[in-house]
Amino acid sequence: MRLHILPTFGAGSVADVTTARVRSWRGKLLAAGIGEPTVVKAYQLLRALMNTAVDDELIRRNPCRMKGADRYDVPERPVLTVAEVFTVADSMAPRYRLLVLLAAFTTLRFGELAALRRRDIDLEALTVTVRRAQAELQDGRLFDKAPKSAAGVRSVALPGRTPRRGHAPPGALRRSRP
C-alpha cells in the first residue's frame, strides 16, 4: 500500500481511479523492475479497496478489471535429490549440518527450525517437537514466540534409516561421540 499504491492513487479520491490509470500504474511498476509477484499483490489489494468502494456506493464500477493481472505463474522450484541434500549438509559447517537436514526432511518452517532447542529433538523416537517459532522485529531483534495456534505445537517424525552409498544414513543425525 505505502510503497506501490499510495504514491500513485493516494492524493485523489476513489472516483479518480480509472481503468486507464490502473493499467498505466501496473505497467510502470513492471517497467521499473518491481517483481511480478509484488505487482500482482499490489493489484489485488487495490482491487479489494475498489470493491469496498463499490460496496459502499462511492463508485459504481471497480476500475480494476484487467484480465490476468491478479495472478502470475510460479515457476517450478528445483528440488534436490537425497544425495544432493547430504552433499550440501556435508559441505556446511558442522554446527549447521543438522539444520540443513531438518530443513530438507521435515515440514518445519524456518522460524520453527531457528527456535529449536536440543531438548526438542528425540533421537530415540526420531521425532522433533515444535514448541515455539522465532520471529524478527522490525528493528532486527529476534524473539521466540508461541505458534499461531494450538495445532502449531506438534511432533514431526524424522525419516528412518535409508542407506546411501558413501554417506551415513539419516539415522546419522545422531552426533557421534568418541
C-alpha positions in Angstrom: 0.0 0.0 0.0 2.6 2.5 1.2 5.2 1.7 -1.5 3.1 0.9 -4.6 -0.5 2.2 -4.3 -0.4 5.5 -2.3 2.3 7.2 -4.4 0.0 7.0 -7.4 -3.5 7.0 -6.0 -3.2 8.4 -2.5 -3.7 12.1 -3.3 -7.1 11.8 -5.1 -10.4 10.3 -4.4 -11.5 6.8 -5.3 -13.6 8.3 -8.2 -10.2 9.4 -9.7 -9.1 5.8 -10.1 -9.9 4.8 -13.6 -9.1 1.6 -15.6 -6.7 3.6 -17.7 -4.8 4.8 -14.7 -4.7 1.3 -13.2 -3.3 -0.1 -16.5 -0.7 2.7 -16.6 0.2 2.3 -12.9 0.7 -1.5 -13.3 2.8 -1.1 -16.4 5.0 1.5 -14.7 5.6 -0.8 -11.8 6.6 -3.7 -14.0 8.8 -1.4 -16.2 10.5 -0.1 -13.0 11.6 -3.6 -12.3 9.2 -4.4 -9.5 8.8 -8.1 -9.3 5.7 -9.6 -10.8 4.6 -11.2 -7.6 4.8 -7.8 -5.8 2.9 -6.1 -8.6 0.2 -8.8 -8.5 -0.2 -8.4 -4.8 -0.4 -4.6 -5.1 -3.1 -5.0 -7.8 -5.0 -7.5 -5.7 -5.0 -5.0 -2.8 -6.1 -2.1 -5.0 -8.9 -4.2 -6.5 -10.1 -5.2 -2.9 -10.1 -1.5 -1.9 -12.1 -0.6 -5.0 -14.5 -3.5 -4.4 -15.1 -1.9 -0.9 -15.7 1.4 -2.6 -18.3 -0.2 -4.9 -20.0 -1.9 -1.9 -20.0 1.5 -0.1 -21.5 3.1 -3.2 -18.7 5.5 -3.5 -18.1 4.3 -7.1 -20.4 2.4 -9.5 -17.8 0.0 -11.0 -14.5 -1.3 -10.0 -11.7 0.1 -12.3 -9.5 -2.9 -11.6 -10.7 -5.2 -14.4 -7.6 -6.3 -16.1 -7.7 -10.0 -17.1 -4.8 -11.9 -15.6 -3.4 -9.0 -13.6 -4.4 -10.7 -10.4 -2.2 -13.9 -10.9 1.2 -15.0 -12.1 2.7 -18.3 -12.9 5.1 -19.6 -10.3 7.9 -21.5 -11.9 8.6 -25.0 -10.6 11.2 -24.8 -7.9 14.1 -27.2 -8.3 14.2 -30.0 -5.7 17.4 -31.6 -4.6 17.8 -35.4 -4.5 18.5 -37.1 -1.2 22.2 -37.5 -2.2 22.4 -33.8 -3.1 20.9 -32.8 0.3 23.6 -34.8 2.1 26.3 -33.3 -0.1 25.1 -29.8 0.9 24.8 -30.8 4.5 28.3 -32.3 4.4 29.7 -29.1 3.0 28.3 -26.9 5.8 30.0 -26.0 9.0 29.3 -28.9 11.4 27.0 -26.7 13.6 24.6 -26.1 10.6 24.5 -29.7 9.3 21.5 -30.7 11.3 19.7 -27.6 10.4 20.1 -28.4 6.7 19.0 -32.0 7.2 15.9 -30.9 9.2 15.0 -28.3 6.7 15.2 -30.8 3.9 13.5 -33.8 5.5 10.8 -32.2 7.7 7.9 -29.9 7.1 9.2 -27.3 9.6 9.1 -23.6 8.7 12.4 -21.6 9.0 11.1 -19.8 12.2 10.3 -23.2 13.8 13.8 -24.5 12.8 15.5 -21.4 14.2 13.7 -21.8 17.6 14.6 -25.5 18.1 16.5 -26.5 21.2 18.4 -29.7 21.8 15.6 -31.0 24.1 13.1 -30.7 21.1 14.9 -33.5 19.2 14.4 -37.1 20.4 16.9 -39.3 18.6 15.5 -42.5 20.1 11.9 -41.8 18.8 13.3 -40.0 15.7 10.9 -37.0 16.3 11.2 -33.3 16.6 8.8 -31.4 18.8 7.8 -27.9 17.7 7.0 -25.8 20.8 7.9 -22.3 19.5 8.9 -20.3 16.5 11.4 -17.5 16.1 10.3 -14.1 14.7 12.1 -10.9 13.8 11.0 -7.5 15.0 11.2 -4.5 12.5 14.4 -3.4 14.3 16.1 -6.8 13.5 15.9 -8.2 17.0 14.9 -11.9 17.2 12.5 -13.4 19.7 10.8 -16.8 20.3 7.0 -16.8 20.3 4.3 -19.4 20.7 2.9 -21.0 17.5 -0.1 -19.2 16.0 -2.4 -21.9 17.1 -2.5 -25.0 19.3 -2.1 -27.1 16.2 1.3 -25.5 15.7 2.6 -27.3 18.8 3.3 -30.8 17.3 5.8 -33.6 16.9 7.3 -34.3 13.5 8.7 -37.7 12.6 12.3 -37.8 11.2 12.9 -40.2 8.3 14.1 -43.7 9.1 17.3 -45.2 8.1 17.9 -45.1 4.4 21.4 -46.4 3.3 23.2 -44.2 0.8 26.4 -45.1 -1.0 29.3 -43.2 0.6 27.2 -41.5 3.3 25.8 -42.2 6.7 22.1 -42.9 6.7 19.6 -40.2 8.0 19.8 -42.0 11.4 23.3 -40.4 11.4 21.6 -37.3 12.6 22.9 -38.7 15.8 26.0 -37.0 16.9 28.9 -39.4 17.1 30.8 -39.3 20.3 34.3 -40.7 20.8 
